[in-house]
């Protein structure tokens, strides 16, 4: 792409831009387009906000298999969250059975929000094919610098 941008060779600049994007240790936060998502979504973690402990939220660790729904260059792994709320009766009786559920999603397939999505860029963008399975080990650790952030580590075993 960078070698011919409207007839100009931006190769050296392109290399610097690509390097800056792929050598990041923190995720890029932006509104990801659904068309750019190559795999089916995977639920990494689930917890009940009314009973979860601070200790439980310190670290998450999970091995997953990404199932590609289409081929393309895999530039990164995109993260988002969904929150569901049980709707109860007007008397606020918490032990009453839910009357329904309201779901708030920050998924690329949902209406964009100010939370957007977080994408961890990969050092290289491997080509993947539709139907391919990619194993990944995901680790999230609460940041010791900012307790609202997590450090995300990805490992792709061969």
Residue, then its C-alpha position, 0 to 999 in steps of 0.5 A: x500500500x505505502x509504495x504507491x499512494x496516488x503515484x507517490x512512494x511513501x514506503x519509509x513513512x509507511x514502515x514507521x507507521x506500521x512499526x508504531x502500530x504493531x509495536x504498541x504494548x497498549x491496545x488501540x481504542x477505536x470504533x471497530x467495524x464489523x466488516x473487519x472482524x474475521x472470527x466468531x466472537x468468543x466469551x472470555x469471561x463472565x461474572x455477576x456484578x452483584x457478587x463478584x469480588x475485587x480479588x476475582x477481578x485481578x487476573x483472567x487467564x483463558x485459552x481459546x480457539x478463534x474460528x475464522x468466518x472469513x479470510x484476510x489479514x489478522x492484524x489484531x485481536x479486538x475486545x469488547x464487553x456486554x452487560x445484561x441486566x435482569x428486569x424485575x418488578x416495580x417493587x424492587x424485590x431482588x429475589x423475584x424472578x426476572x421479568x426480562x433482560x436488558x443487554x448493553x453491548x459494546x460489540x462492533x455489531x452494535x450501535x457505537x458507544x463512547x467505550x468503543x473497542x480495544x484492539x491489541x495489534x499483532x507484531x505481524x499480520x498473518x493471513x488466515x482463511x475461512x474455517x481456519x482455527x487459531x489457538x490463543x492464550x489470553x491473559x488480562x492482569x489488573x494494571x498496578x499503575x491504573x486500577x481501571x486498566x488491564x494489561x493484556x498478553x496474547x500468546x499464539x502457540x504453534 
